[in-house]
Amino acid sequence: MISKLLRVKPMSMLTHEAGEQGEHTLKRSLGAVNLVTLGIGAVIGAGIFVLTGQAAALYAGPAVALSFVLAGITCAFAGLCYAEFASIIPIAGSAYTYGYATLGEFVAWIIGWDLVLEYAFGASTVASGWSGYFNSLMQQFGVHIPPQLTASTGTQLVFYQNQWGPVMSLPPGVSDAGLPHVTAAFNLVAMAIVMVITVILVIGIKESANFNSAIVFIKLSVVAIFLVVGGYFLIRHPDLARTNWHPFVPPKDAAGNFGWGGISKGASRIFFAYIGFDAVSTAAQEAKKPQRDMPIGILGSLLICTILYILVSLVLTGLVSYTRLNVGAPVALGIDATGVSWGSLLVKIGAVFGLATVMLVMLLGQTRVFYSMSKDGLLWKWASAIHPKFRTPWITTIVFGIFAALFPAFLPIGRLADLVNIGTLLAFTIVCAGVWVLRVRHPELHRPFKTPLVPLVPILGMGSAIFLMSRLAAITWEVMIGWLILGLIIYFGYSMGHSKVQKLAKAQVAD
């Protein structure tokens, strides 16, 4: 029984799949620039526009910049391992495929099932954030969507300064007593954007990548404007920065946040922001020259985004006291402090475009993992059905698009970012372990890109990821364990009996 669980997918089978062509295979249409922008499209979004302010206000203070450094170092170790795998095994599936090739089918199933949760619920989380920015932008233009349709079920909304918003968004000292109140029924806005993104993904990966590249340019321009305007303002008002950055590491509070320990807590909470470069590896089977372009896409997007996160967090906490940043649009609050009247409008437009690309990349990554698992026989055949015209896994895309649209519409998902974080960190741990195992088992393999200092880099990658996982809330672990139990029921009830690797092993024994 144990030997069956630990059966690996032969490298010969992976090589054969990577070379498949025809109308029933994914179309290779992405170059290095597409892959870099694909990663940036996922990384520059919720992290900059939402999570930076929350991590500063609740966990790390101005030292949230160091949280991004810590998270970026952990990602760098994992990114080097991802790059080696992607150059050897240029097919869809990401950490799932890499685990299958090195650590066995059971581990591959766990990480694949984990990635399904990570991407689908991650897209739902971002959809809620997108809804908030879009609604705020529309109200700034005088367009008022019925507030009952703009937030998840049960959310309390108030009308303040000619805008509907959550009660918690009111400025300090402002009471909701006497203000018009509404209880949200469901988030129609979030549902609508997920369905639009789903249609784009069904139409085709090339069209999706071009759409993503155009929007990445827009939101990077917005981030650059924020850095230039905010940085120039701080240069002219150095006393403001000195006041807001002091103390840079706030003292520990009663909840155990802030202090030096708050930096690692902040890093574990913002890890959601780094899911993008992992999503790059899920598109390996659609890259034109994967051996060359995948490492460029993974490491290039990681480097660019880490630098931007550090700069934005420093400017943001310099402009506004970290104690005021636990709001839905912290960057807009920051640029408002400069007195640039058009800044808030521009940031909201950038957030609307930016968060849309995050959803696109997350739903793209989720469907490609499901596609790979179905091709291996571990999931039902419909999950790998390719549309004859669009050459995309259209049924999987539609099914999970519907699920991803329903979650933010009806469910309060405040803890969902933590759940996505633990999934990402678990994937990183398995990929780092897999590179080490593959170096031992198959040292003869041609590696267009080689992770340096093996086994030191994989060990550091595993250790740092496990450490950040330990800093997450207990409820996160409980939900993850529950999801994995459901996955194990499917694995032992269906997957083992339909696995191509298991069938191949039986055929070899029979011969």
One Martini backbone bead per residue (centre of mass of N, CA, C, O) as a GRO file, in nm:
protein
  511
    1MET     BB    1   0.059   0.062  -0.023
    2ILE     BB    2   0.295   0.260   0.012
    3SER     BB    3   0.413   0.222  -0.275
    4LYS     BB    4   0.169   0.349  -0.419
    5LEU     BB    5   0.181   0.635  -0.287
    6LEU     BB    6   0.507   0.668  -0.391
    7ARG     BB    7   0.457   0.694  -0.680
    8VAL     BB    8   0.607   0.806  -0.959
    9LYS     BB    9   0.639   1.008  -1.228
   10PRO     BB   10   0.776   0.956  -1.507
   11MET     BB   11   0.992   1.134  -1.701
   12SER     BB   12   0.898   1.018  -1.976
   13MET     BB   13   0.600   1.112  -1.946
   14LEU     BB   14   0.659   1.415  -1.917
   15THR     BB   15   0.808   1.453  -2.186
   16HIS     BB   16   0.574   1.363  -2.366
   17GLU     BB   17   0.369   1.582  -2.275
   18ALA     BB   18   0.546   1.831  -2.356
   19GLY     BB   19   0.535   1.729  -2.681
   20GLU     BB   20   0.253   1.776  -2.731
   21GLN     BB   21   0.009   1.797  -3.003
   22GLY     BB   22  -0.282   1.977  -3.088
   23GLU     BB   23  -0.628   2.027  -3.027
   24HIS     BB   24  -0.590   1.861  -2.731
   25THR     BB   25  -0.395   2.096  -2.657
   26LEU     BB   26  -0.206   2.328  -2.542
   27LYS     BB   27  -0.112   2.651  -2.632
   28ARG     BB   28   0.189   2.784  -2.759
   29SER     BB   29   0.206   3.160  -2.678
   30LEU     BB   30   0.435   3.228  -2.459
   31GLY     BB   31   0.653   3.457  -2.348
   32ALA     BB   32   0.860   3.615  -2.134
   33VAL     BB   33   0.686   3.869  -2.102
   34ASN     BB   34   0.419   3.727  -2.041
   35LEU     BB   35   0.527   3.583  -1.780
   36VAL     BB   36   0.605   3.830  -1.618
   37THR     BB   37   0.320   3.970  -1.634
   38LEU     BB   38   0.170   3.738  -1.504
   39GLY     BB   39   0.309   3.766  -1.228
   40ILE     BB   40   0.250   4.067  -1.181
   41GLY     BB   41  -0.059   4.041  -1.206
   42ALA     BB   42  -0.074   3.884  -0.924
   43VAL     BB   43   0.111   4.052  -0.725
   44ILE     BB   44   0.001   4.327  -0.834
   45GLY     BB   45  -0.253   4.405  -0.591
   46ALA     BB   46  -0.364   4.315  -0.303
   47GLY     BB   47  -0.102   4.385  -0.159
   48ILE     BB   48  -0.089   4.693  -0.221
   49PHE     BB   49  -0.410   4.779  -0.199
   50VAL     BB   50  -0.446   4.619   0.101
   51LEU     BB   51  -0.230   4.448   0.283
   52THR     BB   52  -0.025   4.661   0.368
   53GLY     BB   53  -0.205   4.819   0.569
   54GLN     BB   54  -0.291   4.581   0.753
   55ALA     BB   55  -0.006   4.486   0.841
   56ALA     BB   56   0.074   4.755   0.970
   57ALA     BB   57  -0.170   4.796   1.173
   58LEU     BB   58  -0.163   4.486   1.312
   59TYR     BB   59   0.170   4.386   1.316
   60ALA     BB   60   0.438   4.598   1.211
   61GLY     BB   61   0.415   4.860   1.095
   62PRO     BB   62   0.669   5.013   0.932
   63ALA     BB   63   0.808   4.713   0.932
   64VAL     BB   64   0.666   4.594   0.674
   65ALA     BB   65   0.914   4.611   0.495
   66LEU     BB   66   1.049   4.364   0.641
   67SER     BB   67   0.828   4.163   0.571
   68PHE     BB   68   0.891   4.171   0.264
   69VAL     BB   69   1.176   4.072   0.289
   70LEU     BB   70   1.113   3.798   0.421
   71ALA     BB   71   0.916   3.698   0.202
   72GLY     BB   72   1.116   3.733  -0.036
   73ILE     BB   73   1.328   3.528   0.060
   74THR     BB   74   1.144   3.284   0.062
   75CYS     BB   75   1.074   3.314  -0.243
   76ALA     BB   76   1.360   3.286  -0.355
   77PHE     BB   77   1.410   2.996  -0.279
   78ALA     BB   78   1.159   2.887  -0.428
   79GLY     BB   79   1.213   3.015  -0.710
   80LEU     BB   80   1.469   2.851  -0.776
   81CYS     BB   81   1.317   2.577  -0.770
   82TYR     BB   82   1.103   2.637  -0.979
   83ALA     BB   83   1.297   2.697  -1.216
   84GLU     BB   84   1.415   2.415  -1.241
   85PHE     BB   85   1.154   2.259  -1.287
   86ALA     BB   86   1.045   2.425  -1.535
   87SER     BB   87   1.294   2.341  -1.719
   88ILE     BB   88   1.238   2.023  -1.699
   89ILE     BB   89   0.899   2.058  -1.652
   90PRO     BB   90   0.708   2.191  -1.922
   91ILE     BB   91   0.421   2.174  -1.749
   92ALA     BB   92   0.138   2.164  -1.618
   93GLY     BB   93   0.086   2.216  -1.234
   94SER     BB   94   0.332   2.271  -1.082
   95ALA     BB   95   0.372   2.144  -0.772
   96TYR     BB   96   0.224   1.890  -0.848
   97THR     BB   97   0.417   1.784  -1.067
   98TYR     BB   98   0.678   1.792  -0.900
   99GLY     BB   99   0.581   1.597  -0.678
  100TYR     BB  100   0.525   1.352  -0.869
  101ALA     BB  101   0.834   1.325  -0.969
  102THR     BB  102   0.955   1.287  -0.649
  103LEU     BB  103   0.730   1.210  -0.392
  104GLY     BB  104   0.460   1.125  -0.514
  105GLU     BB  105   0.120   1.082  -0.541
  106PHE     BB  106   0.020   1.166  -0.259
  107VAL     BB  107   0.163   1.439  -0.246
  108ALA     BB  108   0.045   1.547  -0.510
  109TRP     BB  109  -0.247   1.545  -0.423
  110ILE     BB  110  -0.228   1.737  -0.185
  111ILE     BB  111  -0.116   1.984  -0.347
  112GLY     BB  112  -0.338   1.996  -0.562
  113TRP     BB  113  -0.576   2.034  -0.366
  114ASP     BB  114  -0.458   2.287  -0.236
  115LEU     BB  115  -0.445   2.465  -0.497
  116VAL     BB  116  -0.743   2.479  -0.549
  117LEU     BB  117  -0.804   2.643  -0.296
  118GLU     BB  118  -0.604   2.874  -0.331
  119TYR     BB  119  -0.715   2.991  -0.605
  120ALA     BB  120  -1.025   3.004  -0.576
  121PHE     BB  121  -1.030   3.165  -0.301
  122GLY     BB  122  -0.843   3.389  -0.390
  123ALA     BB  123  -1.032   3.506  -0.607
  124SER     BB  124  -1.259   3.572  -0.407
  125THR     BB  125  -1.106   3.773  -0.233
  126VAL     BB  126  -1.039   3.974  -0.464
  127ALA     BB  127  -1.332   4.032  -0.547
  128SER     BB  128  -1.401   4.188  -0.292
  129GLY     BB  129  -1.191   4.411  -0.330
  130TRP     BB  130  -1.287   4.505  -0.609
  131SER     BB  131  -1.571   4.591  -0.525
  132GLY     BB  132  -1.486   4.822  -0.338
  133TYR     BB  133  -1.335   4.997  -0.549
  134PHE     BB  134  -1.560   5.014  -0.764
  135ASN     BB  135  -1.776   5.145  -0.587
  136SER     BB  136  -1.610   5.394  -0.510
  137LEU     BB  137  -1.566   5.494  -0.801
  138MET     BB  138  -1.862   5.528  -0.883
  139GLN     BB  139  -1.932   5.732  -0.653
  140GLN     BB  140  -1.731   5.949  -0.756
  141PHE     BB  141  -1.928   5.966  -1.029
  142GLY     BB  142  -2.239   5.926  -0.907
  143VAL     BB  143  -2.264   5.607  -0.890
  144HIS     BB  144  -2.530   5.407  -0.737
  145ILE     BB  145  -2.522   5.115  -0.613
  146PRO     BB  146  -2.694   4.901  -0.457
  147PRO     BB  147  -2.577   4.821  -0.145
  148GLN     BB  148  -2.697   4.524  -0.122
  149LEU     BB  149  -2.488   4.449  -0.393
  150THR     BB  150  -2.167   4.517  -0.251
  151ALA     BB  151  -2.180   4.276  -0.033
  152SER     BB  152  -2.170   4.051   0.187
  153THR     BB  153  -2.361   3.879   0.379
  154GLY     BB  154  -2.439   4.106   0.654
  155THR     BB  155  -2.318   4.366   0.587
  156GLN     BB  156  -2.251   4.676   0.729
  157LEU     BB  157  -2.386   4.983   0.606
  158VAL     BB  158  -2.293   5.329   0.541
  159PHE     BB  159  -2.377   5.682   0.505
  160TYR     BB  160  -2.084   5.875   0.404
  161GLN     BB  161  -2.004   6.130   0.221
  162ASN     BB  162  -2.181   6.013  -0.028
  163GLN     BB  163  -2.115   5.709   0.084
  164TRP     BB  164  -2.095   5.369   0.071
  165GLY     BB  165  -1.991   5.172   0.366
  166PRO     BB  166  -1.836   5.027   0.595
  167VAL     BB  167  -1.831   5.080   0.925
  168MET     BB  168  -1.509   5.032   0.957
  169SER     BB  169  -1.440   5.292   0.756
  170LEU     BB  170  -1.462   5.491   0.959
  171PRO     BB  171  -1.339   5.737   1.107
  172PRO     BB  172  -1.202   5.844   1.373
  173GLY     BB  173  -1.475   5.954   1.584
  174VAL     BB  174  -1.698   5.831   1.400
  175SER     BB  175  -2.032   5.781   1.419
  176ASP     BB  176  -2.317   5.574   1.320
  177ALA     BB  177  -2.506   5.748   1.451
  178GLY     BB  178  -2.765   5.856   1.226
  179LEU     BB  179  -2.689   5.682   0.999
  180PRO     BB  180  -2.743   5.523   0.726
  181HIS     BB  181  -2.862   5.181   0.697
  182VAL     BB  182  -2.732   4.860   0.560
  183THR     BB  183  -2.792   4.525   0.456
  184ALA     BB  184  -2.639   4.291   0.292
  185ALA     BB  185  -2.717   4.035   0.065
  186PHE     BB  186  -2.515   4.054  -0.195
  187ASN     BB  187  -2.230   4.026  -0.431
  188LEU     BB  188  -2.274   4.119  -0.749
  189VAL     BB  189  -2.006   4.249  -0.835
  190ALA     BB  190  -1.822   4.003  -0.782
  191MET     BB  191  -1.968   3.806  -0.966
  192ALA     BB  192  -1.933   3.960  -1.235
  193ILE     BB  193  -1.618   3.966  -1.257
  194VAL     BB  194  -1.571   3.661  -1.256
  195MET     BB  195  -1.735   3.601  -1.515
  196VAL     BB  196  -1.566   3.774  -1.705
  197ILE     BB  197  -1.298   3.625  -1.657
  198THR     BB  198  -1.401   3.348  -1.749
  199VAL     BB  199  -1.455   3.422  -2.044
  200ILE     BB  200  -1.165   3.501  -2.115
  201LEU     BB  201  -1.042   3.215  -2.052
  202VAL     BB  202  -1.209   3.055  -2.260
  203ILE     BB  203  -1.116   3.198  -2.523
  204GLY     BB  204  -0.796   3.250  -2.427
  205ILE     BB  205  -0.462   3.275  -2.343
  206LYS     BB  206  -0.366   3.499  -2.532
  207GLU     BB  207  -0.587   3.700  -2.467
  208SER     BB  208  -0.531   3.702  -2.165
  209ALA     BB  209  -0.231   3.798  -2.180
  210ASN     BB  210  -0.287   4.067  -2.327
  211PHE     BB  211  -0.477   4.182  -2.118
  212ASN     BB  212  -0.273   4.166  -1.885
  213SER     BB  213  -0.042   4.340  -2.004
  214ALA     BB  214  -0.204   4.604  -2.026
  215ILE     BB  215  -0.279   4.627  -1.719
  216VAL     BB  216   0.002   4.619  -1.599
  217PHE     BB  217   0.089   4.888  -1.716
  218ILE     BB  218  -0.120   5.059  -1.568
  219LYS     BB  219  -0.055   4.977  -1.266
  220LEU     BB  220   0.245   5.053  -1.273
  221SER     BB  221   0.192   5.350  -1.325
  222VAL     BB  222   0.040   5.401  -1.061
  223VAL     BB  223   0.266   5.315  -0.870
  224ALA     BB  224   0.472   5.521  -0.975
  225ILE     BB  225   0.309   5.773  -0.904
  226PHE     BB  226   0.295   5.721  -0.602
  227LEU     BB  227   0.604   5.724  -0.555
  228VAL     BB  228   0.660   6.006  -0.667
  229VAL     BB  229   0.456   6.178  -0.511
  230GLY     BB  230   0.517   6.067  -0.225
  231GLY     BB  231   0.828   6.105  -0.225
  232TYR     BB  232   0.830   6.411  -0.278
  233PHE     BB  233   0.665   6.487  -0.026
  234LEU     BB  234   0.873   6.371   0.181
  235ILE     BB  235   1.111   6.548   0.098
  236ARG     BB  236   0.948   6.817   0.175
  237HIS     BB  237   0.844   6.635   0.454
  238PRO     BB  238   1.044   6.495   0.680
  239ASP     BB  239   0.883   6.511   0.950
  240LEU     BB  240   0.657   6.316   0.875
  241ALA     BB  241   0.830   6.064   0.842
  242ARG     BB  242   0.958   6.064   1.124
  243THR     BB  243   0.690   6.035   1.276
  244ASN     BB  244   0.569   5.774   1.129
  245TRP     BB  245   0.851   5.597   1.175
  246HIS     BB  246   0.786   5.651   1.485
  247PRO     BB  247   0.828   5.364   1.553
  248PHE     BB  248   0.938   5.127   1.338
  249VAL     BB  249   0.915   4.928   1.595
  250PRO     BB  250   0.666   4.855   1.764
  251PRO     BB  251   0.545   4.770   2.042
  252LYS     BB  252   0.412   4.533   2.216
  253ASP     BB  253   0.102   4.403   2.251
  254ALA     BB  254  -0.158   4.223   2.393
  255ALA     BB  255  -0.174   4.035   2.115
  256GLY     BB  256   0.141   4.004   2.007
  257ASN     BB  257   0.203   4.245   1.842
  258PHE     BB  258   0.459   4.354   1.718
  259GLY     BB  259   0.757   4.391   1.711
  260TRP     BB  260   0.967   4.154   1.590
  261GLY     BB  261   0.735   3.941   1.566
  262GLY     BB  262   0.553   4.115   1.369
  263ILE     BB  263   0.716   4.070   1.111
  264SER     BB  264   0.646   3.766   1.074
  265LYS     BB  265   0.343   3.800   1.081
  266GLY     BB  266   0.326   3.987   0.840
  267ALA     BB  267   0.455   3.789   0.638
  268SER     BB  268   0.231   3.566   0.663
  269ARG     BB  269  -0.008   3.764   0.563
  270ILE     BB  270   0.137   3.866   0.277
  271PHE     BB  271   0.176   3.604   0.103
  272PHE     BB  272  -0.058   3.637  -0.093
  273ALA     BB  273   0.106   3.841  -0.281
  274TYR     BB  274   0.310   3.584  -0.395
  275ILE     BB  275   0.139   3.389  -0.592
  276GLY     BB  276   0.223   3.464  -0.889
  277PHE     BB  277   0.489   3.296  -0.951
  278ASP     BB  278   0.343   3.026  -0.924
  279ALA     BB  279   0.146   3.076  -1.168
  280VAL     BB  280   0.354   3.066  -1.393
  281SER     BB  281   0.407   2.749  -1.379
  282THR     BB  282   0.113   2.670  -1.489
  283ALA     BB  283   0.207   2.785  -1.798
  284ALA     BB  284   0.429   2.596  -1.928
  285GLN     BB  285   0.250   2.457  -2.170
  286GLU     BB  286   0.228   2.779  -2.301
  287ALA     BB  287   0.523   2.799  -2.371
  288LYS     BB  288   0.749   2.839  -2.618
  289LYS     BB  289   1.030   2.852  -2.415
  290PRO     BB  290   1.052   2.708  -2.119
  291GLN     BB  291   1.358   2.670  -2.049
  292ARG     BB  292   1.403   2.987  -2.068
  293ASP     BB  293   1.129   3.150  -1.971
  294MET     BB  294   1.050   3.050  -1.687
  295PRO     BB  295   1.279   3.170  -1.511
  296ILE     BB  296   1.224   3.460  -1.600
  297GLY     BB  297   0.929   3.479  -1.502
  298ILE     BB  298   0.971   3.406  -1.202
  299LEU     BB  299   1.221   3.591  -1.115
  300GLY     BB  300   1.133   3.859  -1.241
  301SER     BB  301   0.863   3.903  -1.091
  302LEU     BB  302   0.978   3.881  -0.803
  303LEU     BB  303   1.180   4.116  -0.807
  304ILE     BB  304   0.996   4.351  -0.889
  305CYS     BB  305   0.779   4.318  -0.660
  306THR     BB  306   0.955   4.343  -0.407
  307ILE     BB  307   1.053   4.629  -0.457
  308LEU     BB  308   0.772   4.764  -0.470
  309TYR     BB  309   0.672   4.686  -0.188
  310ILE     BB  310   0.886   4.829  -0.021
  311LEU     BB  311   0.840   5.116  -0.131
  312VAL     BB  312   0.536   5.144  -0.068
  313SER     BB  313   0.551   5.093   0.240
  314LEU     BB  314   0.733   5.336   0.304
  315VAL     BB  315   0.557   5.563   0.185
  316LEU     BB  316   0.290   5.502   0.330
  317THR     BB  317   0.406   5.519   0.633
  318GLY     BB  318   0.502   5.817   0.585
  319LEU     BB  319   0.218   5.956   0.519
  320VAL     BB  320   0.083   5.743   0.726
  321SER     BB  321  -0.024   5.622   0.996
  322TYR     BB  322  -0.044   5.291   1.075
  323THR     BB  323  -0.315   5.321   1.255
  324ARG     BB  324  -0.491   5.406   0.968
  325LEU     BB  325  -0.456   5.133   0.758
  326ASN     BB  326  -0.730   4.965   0.830
  327VAL     BB  327  -0.828   4.961   0.511
  328GLY     BB  328  -0.941   4.911   0.183
  329ALA     BB  329  -0.771   5.199   0.083
  330PRO     BB  330  -0.460   5.286   0.163
  331VAL     BB  331  -0.338   5.427  -0.090
  332ALA     BB  332  -0.551   5.645  -0.114
  333LEU     BB  333  -0.492   5.766   0.164
  334GLY     BB  334  -0.198   5.840   0.106
  335ILE     BB  335  -0.244   6.035  -0.143
  336ASP     BB  336  -0.432   6.231   0.007
  337ALA     BB  337  -0.199   6.348   0.194
  338THR     BB  338  -0.073   6.525  -0.053
  339GLY     BB  339  -0.321   6.686  -0.212
  340VAL     BB  340  -0.382   6.514  -0.465
  341SER     BB  341  -0.683   6.506  -0.616
  342TRP     BB  342  -0.628   6.276  -0.849
  343GLY     BB  343  -0.506   6.033  -0.690
  344SER     BB  344  -0.747   5.864  -0.587
  345LEU     BB  345  -0.870   5.803  -0.862
  346LEU     BB  346  -0.620   5.663  -0.984
  347VAL     BB  347  -0.593   5.434  -0.774
  348LYS     BB  348  -0.872   5.307  -0.822
  349ILE     BB  349  -0.825   5.237  -1.114
  350GLY     BB  350  -0.576   5.059  -1.063
  351ALA     BB  351  -0.722   4.856  -0.875
  352VAL     BB  352  -0.933   4.753  -1.071
  353PHE     BB  353  -0.727   4.643  -1.275
  354GLY     BB  354  -0.533   4.486  -1.085
  355LEU     BB  355  -0.740   4.282  -0.955
  356ALA     BB  356  -0.827   4.152  -1.221
  357THR     BB  357  -0.551   4.010  -1.281
  358VAL     BB  358  -0.546   3.833  -1.033
  359MET     BB  359  -0.793   3.666  -1.102
  360LEU     BB  360  -0.693   3.558  -1.369
  361VAL     BB  361  -0.441   3.402  -1.261
  362MET     BB  362  -0.584   3.224  -1.052
  363LEU     BB  363  -0.784   3.083  -1.247
  364LEU     BB  364  -0.568   2.976  -1.432
  365GLY     BB  365  -0.412   2.802  -1.225
  366GLN     BB  366  -0.645   2.620  -1.130
  367THR     BB  367  -0.723   2.488  -1.406
  368ARG     BB  368  -0.436   2.364  -1.463
  369VAL     BB  369  -0.431   2.172  -1.224
  370PHE     BB  370  -0.689   2.015  -1.289
  371TYR     BB  371  -0.596   1.924  -1.567
  372SER     BB  372  -0.351   1.754  -1.473
  373MET     BB  373  -0.505   1.560  -1.284
  374SER     BB  374  -0.690   1.446  -1.508
  375LYS     BB  375  -0.464   1.340  -1.701
  376ASP     BB  376  -0.372   1.134  -1.457
  377GLY     BB  377  -0.665   1.021  -1.331
  378LEU     BB  378  -0.748   1.182  -1.049
  379LEU     BB  379  -0.974   1.297  -1.230
  380TRP     BB  380  -1.214   1.377  -1.415
  381LYS     BB  381  -1.241   1.409  -1.758
  382TRP     BB  382  -1.380   1.692  -1.780
  383ALA     BB  383  -1.127   1.857  -1.661
  384SER     BB  384  -0.960   1.800  -1.963
  385ALA     BB  385  -1.136   1.944  -2.154
  386ILE     BB  386  -1.096   2.067  -2.485
  387HIS     BB  387  -1.148   2.321  -2.682
  388PRO     BB  388  -1.139   2.317  -3.029
  389LYS     BB  389  -1.100   2.636  -3.064
  390PHE     BB  390  -0.960   2.763  -2.788
  391ARG     BB  391  -0.772   2.565  -2.625
  392THR     BB  392  -0.935   2.513  -2.346
  393PRO     BB  393  -1.044   2.435  -2.014
  394TRP     BB  394  -1.371   2.505  -2.011
  395ILE     BB  395  -1.522   2.348  -1.790
  396THR     BB  396  -1.341   2.415  -1.550
  397THR     BB  397  -1.362   2.722  -1.578
  398ILE     BB  398  -1.670   2.741  -1.532
  399VAL     BB  399  -1.706   2.591  -1.266
  400PHE     BB  400  -1.498   2.773  -1.099
  401GLY     BB  401  -1.624   3.042  -1.167
  402ILE     BB  402  -1.886   2.993  -1.012
  403PHE     BB  403  -1.766   2.943  -0.734
  404ALA     BB  404  -1.595   3.211  -0.718
  405ALA     BB  405  -1.860   3.390  -0.735
  406LEU     BB  406  -2.020   3.288  -0.477
  407PHE     BB  407  -1.843   3.336  -0.226
  408PRO     BB  408  -1.836   3.662  -0.221
  409ALA     BB  409  -2.151   3.698  -0.223
  410PHE     BB  410  -2.216   3.528   0.072
  411LEU     BB  411  -1.930   3.527   0.212
  412PRO     BB  412  -1.734   3.576   0.479
  413ILE     BB  413  -1.360   3.637   0.405
  414GLY     BB  414  -1.139   3.738   0.621
  415ARG     BB  415  -0.955   3.451   0.643
  416LEU     BB  416  -0.866   3.372   0.346
  417ALA     BB  417  -0.576   3.470   0.320
  418ASP     BB  418  -0.457   3.266   0.521
  419LEU     BB  419  -0.539   3.014   0.358
  420VAL     BB  420  -0.366   3.085   0.112
  421ASN     BB  421  -0.096   3.098   0.257
  422ILE     BB  422  -0.074   2.798   0.347
  423GLY     BB  423  -0.081   2.688   0.059
  424THR     BB  424   0.170   2.827  -0.051
  425LEU     BB  425   0.376   2.723   0.163
  426LEU     BB  426   0.333   2.423   0.105
  427ALA     BB  427   0.425   2.433  -0.188
  428PHE     BB  428   0.712   2.535  -0.131
  429THR     BB  429   0.808   2.298   0.041
  430ILE     BB  430   0.775   2.076  -0.181
  431VAL     BB  431   0.957   2.198  -0.398
  432CYS     BB  432   1.219   2.205  -0.235
  433ALA     BB  433   1.226   1.900  -0.178
  434GLY     BB  434   1.216   1.804  -0.478
  435VAL     BB  435   1.491   1.909  -0.575
  436TRP     BB  436   1.662   1.739  -0.386
  437VAL     BB  437   1.556   1.459  -0.469
  438LEU     BB  438   1.628   1.483  -0.777
  439ARG     BB  439   1.934   1.513  -0.739
  440VAL     BB  440   1.965   1.224  -0.618
  441ARG     BB  441   1.804   1.043  -0.832
  442HIS     BB  442   1.873   1.264  -1.098
  443PRO     BB  443   2.177   1.381  -1.186
  444GLU     BB  444   2.160   1.344  -1.518
  445LEU     BB  445   1.987   1.566  -1.575
  446HIS     BB  446   1.881   1.816  -1.772
  447ARG     BB  447   1.958   2.165  -1.664
  448PRO     BB  448   1.896   2.476  -1.774
  449PHE     BB  449   1.829   2.522  -1.462
  450LYS     BB  450   2.014   2.585  -1.153
  451THR     BB  451   2.013   2.545  -0.833
  452PRO     BB  452   2.183   2.679  -0.593
  453LEU     BB  453   2.313   2.530  -0.321
  454VAL     BB  454   2.275   2.223  -0.304
  455PRO     BB  455   2.073   2.194  -0.012
  456LEU     BB  456   2.053   2.482   0.113
  457VAL     BB  457   1.818   2.625  -0.034
  458PRO     BB  458   1.592   2.416   0.025
  459ILE     BB  459   1.618   2.428   0.334
  460LEU     BB  460   1.557   2.731   0.362
  461GLY     BB  461   1.283   2.719   0.224
  462MET     BB  462   1.145   2.522   0.420
  463GLY     BB  463   1.202   2.668   0.690
  464SER     BB  464   1.065   2.945   0.624
  465ALA     BB  465   0.782   2.834   0.554
  466ILE     BB  466   0.724   2.688   0.823
  467PHE     BB  467   0.753   2.934   1.003
  468LEU     BB  468   0.518   3.100   0.874
  469MET     BB  469   0.299   2.889   0.931
  470SER     BB  470   0.329   2.910   1.250
  471ARG     BB  471   0.205   3.223   1.240
  472LEU     BB  472  -0.067   3.119   1.204
  473ALA     BB  473  -0.375   3.059   1.262
  474ALA     BB  474  -0.555   2.789   1.377
  475ILE     BB  475  -0.799   2.801   1.178
  476THR     BB  476  -0.630   2.752   0.927
  477TRP     BB  477  -0.553   2.458   0.993
  478GLU     BB  478  -0.841   2.344   1.021
  479VAL     BB  479  -0.939   2.397   0.732
  480MET     BB  480  -0.715   2.247   0.585
  481ILE     BB  481  -0.772   1.966   0.707
  482GLY     BB  482  -1.063   1.942   0.604
  483TRP     BB  483  -0.993   1.957   0.302
  484LEU     BB  484  -0.801   1.710   0.299
  485ILE     BB  485  -1.008   1.497   0.383
  486LEU     BB  486  -1.182   1.527   0.132
  487GLY     BB  487  -0.953   1.453  -0.066
  488LEU     BB  488  -0.901   1.162   0.043
  489ILE     BB  489  -1.174   1.047  -0.034
  490ILE     BB  490  -1.130   1.084  -0.339
  491TYR     BB  491  -0.866   0.931  -0.371
  492PHE     BB  492  -0.963   0.645  -0.253
  493GLY     BB  493  -1.240   0.639  -0.427
  494TYR     BB  494  -1.093   0.721  -0.729
  495SER     BB  495  -0.789   0.781  -0.809
  496MET     BB  496  -0.639   0.507  -0.769
  497GLY     BB  497  -0.824   0.354  -0.994
  498HIS     BB  498  -0.734   0.592  -1.236
  499SER     BB  499  -0.439   0.593  -1.239
  500LYS     BB  500  -0.183   0.589  -1.467
  501VAL     BB  501   0.053   0.505  -1.288
  502GLN     BB  502  -0.082   0.253  -1.166
  503LYS     BB  503  -0.143   0.113  -1.438
  504LEU     BB  504   0.150   0.096  -1.533
  505ALA     BB  505   0.254  -0.078  -1.297
  506LYS     BB  506   0.068  -0.321  -1.351
  507ALA     BB  507   0.164  -0.379  -1.642
  508GLN     BB  508   0.462  -0.436  -1.567
  509VAL     BB  509   0.401  -0.679  -1.380
  510ALA     BB  510   0.250  -0.853  -1.593
  511ASP     BB  511   0.510  -0.864  -1.787
   0.00000   0.00000   0.00000
